[in-house]
């Protein structure tokens, strides 16, 4: 799968809405799970490394802006994995 395919899936799905819902979710698993499903991400390596050390408690303490940064970094890593 190419990065373009990944981006097209991103645009064609409701991921943008899922991102907004993820930002307001205090449960990390509930925030990222629907995004993984929508983008058909089966390998959890990137999500584990992206959120390592943060955990549920850390996620709850982040502001919406910081949550947005964490989610963006995770998705960048997912895109990088697709390109490699």
QUIQUI-V232605 format. One record per residue. PHI is phi in whole degrees, 0 to 359 (NA if undefined). Layout:
phi: (PHI:PHI)
This chain:
phi: (NA:267:297:294:301:300:296:296:298:299:290:280:264:267:298:302:293:296:297:296:293:298:298:266:280:275:256:302:299:287:285:266:305:297:292:301:294:297:268:58:272:261:275:269:302:293:293:296:290:292:251:303:85:276:66:300:295:296:300:297:274:284:288:300:296:291:298:301:296:299:296:297:296:298:293:299:295:298:295:300:299:291:286:284)
